[in-house]
């Protein structure tokens, strides 16, 4: 397979990520495990509904996503990172997720990642992370957020240039990593109504 070259503009992000825990880019299912002490999950629709069915429900989930993103990144810059994967049976077309490319035309290749969990799988495909850096503005990523809510992308996440906060939206909610456990607790408490039921119980028990 012909692998494209990474954009040198993302070298600083690469250095930061390699110095952090874990040393490679995160796939969506790794967030809770890697950053549990600073992690919180929010649901994007009432009653923990997984998928929106009409524009009124899209409005609700976009408001929840953007409210948290504003609190994480408002007034600063953000890396927008989309995730793709390649099929080794298509050596001349390293990325066939044209939908991802259309939604994130600013994104240039940041890093290629071979998931260690797939090390023994001869058919495993590498993951490709595309990034762009932009000032955060509410609504600037709504098409990507809608796609995440529809499970129409392999993955998308947002992080600040210092790599201290991460927002990983998915169908049904978002996994969020804060700079410290105390900061996580403050954000969690401001939006307790958006927490999964189990987390609400856990928070109530810790505050007794």
KASUL-V659867 format. One record per helix or strand. SS is the DSSP state (H for helix, E for strand). FROM is the first residue (numbers start at 1). LEN is the number of residues. If there is no record, write none. Layout:
BEGIN
ss,from,len
SS,FROM,LEN
SS,FROM,LEN
END
This chain:
BEGIN
ss,from,len
H,8,12
H,28,7
H,36,3
E,39,5
H,46,3
H,55,19
E,77,9
H,98,6
E,108,6
H,116,3
E,127,9
H,142,8
E,155,5
E,166,5
E,173,5
H,181,10
H,192,3
E,195,1
H,197,10
END
